[in-house]
């Protein structure tokens, strides 16, 4: 059995540490994902773990094991976020599984939600958007135009799964207080899929143009920075362009990890480099969007 230890704090950046421990793909034998010592996970962490489980299931690999966090409070939060409900369908869970009561829904997070088919996106996004509107107005003090742009960004990002990935994926939205980096609250959207990734999605139309330079980083950059889609018809694949415009207006951030690279458009308050290559491979693609609360003048 191959053991993969989950970092103490799992988010879109420490996912690199998780990826570095994966066995050669496709793995031989069973995988044990050990989160016993994990103290916290972001939406990106939740959706990435489910993506790993999904990727193994789609390979027909033996059902992986997931050791739950040892701290009761952490495990309870994982249940409250809706993660364990879905993890139970992809992993053999080990440890104390907290029961999630009907009144456990938080006012400041949106459950981990599966995205399966294109026809489901509008229904799922509509359900998520209804609660996110309340969160954005109350928690982040954002005006109506920002809330509308958020809904569009969420819809386009989820739609990318069904149009490009070739399989299903996951979305989660939480609100956090970014004390050190930002000094105020922000909403975090995480979308992850176990699909073919940006490089393979764009390969047929773009690889020849770039020759030997073609790879994961360039593929993400082509889509995110240059708004290039694998679709030739006008207007298709332009969701990222609209999301970028929206985030630029509100000092937001978008980061995309696919294959062995991560590309982001960092705002002034963030120090992540625009491109990181040579990362350990991880299945599919992961998109993280951060939208800060309105800055209080003073």
Phi and psi in degrees as a GROMACS rama.xvg file:
@    title "Ramachandran Plot"
@    xaxis  label "Phi"
@    yaxis  label "Psi"
@TYPE xy
-95.2558  123.981  UNK-2
-97.2244  129.691  UNK-3
-117.638  114.36  UNK-4
-87.9605  129.086  UNK-5
-81.8779  133.445  UNK-6
-57.8857  157.174  UNK-7
-58.7393  -39.6312  UNK-8
-121.937  109.407  UNK-9
-102.29  117.413  UNK-10
-144.265  -165.421  UNK-11
-66.5833  -23.1082  UNK-12
-89.4446  -44.7786  UNK-13
-74.2197  -7.35038  UNK-14
-56.1532  -28.9604  UNK-15
-58.6462  -38.6691  UNK-16
-66.6554  -38.3374  UNK-17
-65.4451  -46.0501  UNK-18
-60.6923  -36.7212  UNK-19
-64.732  -17.842  UNK-20
-96.8532  -4.17127  UNK-21
-64.4206  146.481  UNK-22
-73.7027  166.883  UNK-23
-52.5668  140.339  UNK-24
-104.282  134.179  UNK-25
-72.8461  144.484  UNK-26
-70.8657  147.872  UNK-27
-98.5156  127.507  UNK-28
85.4715  -172.157  UNK-29
-89.5302  151.667  UNK-30
-112.093  133.76  UNK-31
-112.13  118.308  UNK-32
-97.4946  112.349  UNK-33
-101.726  104.585  UNK-34
-108.389  19.7892  UNK-35
-57.5284  -37.4233  UNK-36
-96.7532  5.04592  UNK-37
-72.1972  134.011  UNK-38
-105.851  -16.6172  UNK-39
-165.368  150.019  UNK-40
-141.703  139.598  UNK-41
-85.9687  172.161  UNK-42
-55.327  -36.4416  UNK-43
-63.7947  -35.4713  UNK-44
-67.2219  -45.6207  UNK-45
-60.0173  -49.9128  UNK-46
-68.2185  -32.258  UNK-47
-69.5766  -41.2102  UNK-48
-61.8747  -41.053  UNK-49
-67.7109  -34.9002  UNK-50
-63.1415  -40.2152  UNK-51
-62.339  -47.3939  UNK-52
-60.6512  -41.2474  UNK-53
-64.9244  -42.8222  UNK-54
-61.6224  -40.5835  UNK-55
-66.8163  -40.0242  UNK-56
-63.7098  -40.7069  UNK-57
-71.7375  -19.3492  UNK-58
-79.3488  -15.786  UNK-59
78.9468  19.9645  UNK-60
-73.2382  161.003  UNK-61
-56.877  144.653  UNK-62
-57.3825  121.941  UNK-63
-71.45  157.058  UNK-64
-98.3491  147.245  UNK-65
-129.253  114.678  UNK-66
-85.2778  121.742  UNK-67
-76.1655  158.531  UNK-68
-54.4566  137.602  UNK-69
-72.2014  -28.8271  UNK-70
-76.3943  125.925  UNK-71
-57.2801  -40.7979  UNK-72
-63.2877  -37.4854  UNK-73
-69.7325  -47.0488  UNK-74
-61.4611  -38.3665  UNK-75
-63.8801  -39.9904  UNK-76
-65.2966  -38.993  UNK-77
-62.3819  -35.527  UNK-78
-70.7655  -43.6251  UNK-79
-61.7842  -34.5179  UNK-80
-75.9892  -4.00254  UNK-81
85.3398  1.87725  UNK-82
-67.1354  -47.8106  UNK-83
-65.1069  -31.4534  UNK-84
-57.3344  -42.8998  UNK-85
-83.884  -34.5948  UNK-86
-60.526  -32.5087  UNK-87
-63.968  -21.3652  UNK-88
-88.1712  -12.8182  UNK-89
-117.426  -22.2088  UNK-90
-125.05  158.257  UNK-91
-90.18  110.112  UNK-92
-81.5494  135.32  UNK-93
-123.404  136.541  UNK-94
113.763  179.42  UNK-95
-76.5934  117.398  UNK-96
-94.6811  111.221  UNK-97
-66.4015  147.36  UNK-98
-84.3819  138.981  UNK-99
-104.456  117.173  UNK-100
-80.8451  159.688  UNK-101
-63.1601  -27.0737  UNK-102
-92.6009  15.0043  UNK-103
-83.4779  -4.78534  UNK-104
-62.3738  133.526  UNK-105
-90.7422  151.017  UNK-106
-79.4067  -13.3224  UNK-107
-118.351  23.2781  UNK-108
-150.095  154.018  UNK-109
-113.894  129.282  UNK-110
-53.3298  152.728  UNK-111
-58.4145  127.646  UNK-112
-132.601  132.042  UNK-113
-76.4147  144.462  UNK-114
-116.827  114.69  UNK-115
-109.981  -60.9021  UNK-116
-125.1  159.963  UNK-117
-57.8692  -38.3536  UNK-118
-66.5808  -19.3405  UNK-119
-85.4957  -17.8183  UNK-120
-60.763  -47.1821  UNK-121
-62.8268  -39.5206  UNK-122
-66.3324  -45.7605  UNK-123
-65.4981  -47.6014  UNK-124
-65.053  -37.9873  UNK-125
-60.4382  -42.7677  UNK-126
-66.0628  -43.2094  UNK-127
-66.7929  -42.1874  UNK-128
-64.702  -32.8481  UNK-129
-59.6379  -45.3079  UNK-130
-79.512  -32.9089  UNK-131
-66.0781  -31.2564  UNK-132
-59.4368  -46.0491  UNK-133
-61.949  -43.6643  UNK-134
-63.0978  -46.4379  UNK-135
-64.4965  -39.2993  UNK-136
-73.0209  -43.8632  UNK-137
-81.1702  -48.7034  UNK-138
-81.9444  -34.7879  UNK-139
-108.808  -4.43626  UNK-140
56.43  41.9662  UNK-141
-97.4185  145.229  UNK-142
-81.8647  173.565  UNK-143
-58.5171  -38.1395  UNK-144
-65.1844  -33.501  UNK-145
-69.8499  -41.885  UNK-146
-62.0762  -41.2705  UNK-147
-63.5497  -41.2121  UNK-148
-65.7577  -35.1334  UNK-149
-61.5134  -46.5992  UNK-150
-59.3088  -41.0811  UNK-151
-66.3303  -42.1589  UNK-152
-62.3484  -43.7079  UNK-153
-62.0278  -43.6688  UNK-154
-63.6211  -46.5625  UNK-155
-64.8322  -39.9801  UNK-156
-66.5968  -41.1159  UNK-157
-67.3469  -38.6758  UNK-158
-62.9572  -31.28  UNK-159
-58.4036  -32.514  UNK-160
-59.7651  -52.2799  UNK-161
-73.0801  -27.3722  UNK-162
-85.952  -30.3696  UNK-163
-115.43  -29.723  UNK-164
-76.1295  -34.9906  UNK-165
82.2534  6.05511  UNK-166
-158.753  -177.359  UNK-167
-83.1421  179.38  UNK-168
-159.931  -160.406  UNK-169
-143.057  148.382  UNK-170
-136.072  145.264  UNK-171
-148.234  146.873  UNK-172
-135.557  124.01  UNK-173
-130.453  160.964  UNK-174
-113.236  131.198  UNK-175
-129.763  161.97  UNK-176
-97.197  108.414  UNK-177
-85.3947  74.8151  UNK-178
-63.5334  -50.8348  UNK-179
-75.9085  -48.4431  UNK-180
-79.6726  -33.3856  UNK-181
-123.902  -30.258  UNK-182
76.0771  15.5548  UNK-183
-160.929  176.502  UNK-184
-74.6416  158.802  UNK-185
-151.883  149.821  UNK-186
-96.1579  136.189  UNK-187
-116.305  122.47  UNK-188
-106.776  128.102  UNK-189
-123.962  129.443  UNK-190
-128.903  129.751  UNK-191
-139.691  144.442  UNK-192
-137.518  163.285  UNK-193
-104.481  27.3889  UNK-194
-84.411  -154.099  UNK-195
-80.3492  -14.0526  UNK-196
85.7725  165.228  UNK-197
-65.7013  -40.6118  UNK-198
-61.0169  -50.9799  UNK-199
-68.4896  -32.3136  UNK-200
-63.6456  -37.7838  UNK-201
-99.3366  -4.12005  UNK-202
-57.0802  -45.3626  UNK-203
-61.7712  -33.1189  UNK-204
-101.023  -19.3202  UNK-205
-119.602  -25.3493  UNK-206
-59.9479  -42.6141  UNK-207
-61.5091  -35.4852  UNK-208
-62.8399  -35.7551  UNK-209
-99.8533  -14.6413  UNK-210
62.7338  -133.602  UNK-211
-67.203  -18.1048  UNK-212
-74.7555  -13.3544  UNK-213
-63.7602  133.095  UNK-214
-171.939  -172.209  UNK-215
-60.3294  -47.6843  UNK-216
-61.6653  -45.3563  UNK-217
-66.7406  -34.8401  UNK-218
-64.6245  -45.2213  UNK-219
-64.3605  -43.4828  UNK-220
-61.1051  -39.9994  UNK-221
-59.8072  -41.7663  UNK-222
-77.3825  -45.5824  UNK-223
-79.8478  -46.0994  UNK-224
-85.8859  -40.7042  UNK-225
-103.012  2.00107  UNK-226
58.576  34.2257  UNK-227
-91.4844  133.741  UNK-228
-118.668  159.614  UNK-229
-74.2412  -13.2658  UNK-230
-84.9039  131.658  UNK-231
-86.3407  -22.4431  UNK-232
-74.4758  139.762  UNK-233
-57.346  139.466  UNK-234
91.5257  -17.0914  UNK-235
-81.1813  145.258  UNK-236
72.3557  17.9799  UNK-237
-96.9531  10.7704  UNK-238
-60.6117  -38.7419  UNK-239
-65.0406  -35.13  UNK-240
-63.9034  -44.489  UNK-241
-65.1115  -39.6077  UNK-242
-63.8797  -40.642  UNK-243
-61.3732  -44.678  UNK-244
-61.3825  -42.5121  UNK-245
-63.5682  -45.8176  UNK-246
-67.6423  -36.5126  UNK-247
-62.0649  -36.0576  UNK-248
-68.3594  -31.1451  UNK-249
-114.775  23.8067  UNK-250
57.6839  34.5326  UNK-251
-87.6163  175.4  UNK-252
-134.176  142.248  UNK-253
-128.597  136.495  UNK-254
-135.085  133.665  UNK-255
-125.494  127.909  UNK-256
-115.514  131.497  UNK-257
-152.209  129.226  UNK-258
67.1902  -109.08  UNK-259
-120.38  20.3205  UNK-260
-140.691  158.152  UNK-261
-136.546  132.711  UNK-262
-125.454  136.105  UNK-263
-139.317  162.202  UNK-264
-113.639  94.6474  UNK-265
-82.217  135.203  UNK-266
-76.5112  177.761  UNK-267
-62.1713  -27.6357  UNK-268
-84.7031  -2.5954  UNK-269
-117.896  144.706  UNK-270
-110.069  13.9958  UNK-271
-69.0714  136.126  UNK-272
-65.7527  149.115  UNK-273
-60.1282  -32.9408  UNK-274
-140.256  134.75  UNK-275
-127.264  120.823  UNK-276
-116.783  170.758  UNK-277
74.9842  21.359  UNK-278
-75.5122  162.863  UNK-279
-66.9715  141.451  UNK-280
-66.4458  141.895  UNK-281
-138.428  145.565  UNK-282
-60.4867  144.578  UNK-283
68.3826  -144.537  UNK-284
-138.316  145.779  UNK-285
-128.268  126.402  UNK-286
-117.329  128.507  UNK-287
-122.757  128.84  UNK-288
-122.66  133.472  UNK-289
-122.107  126.077  UNK-290
-120.674  112.214  UNK-291
-74.991  156.627  UNK-292
-66.2905  161.207  UNK-293
-64.1449  134.237  UNK-294
-74.6341  129.717  UNK-295
-81.6807  124.923  UNK-296
-71.2192  142.59  UNK-297
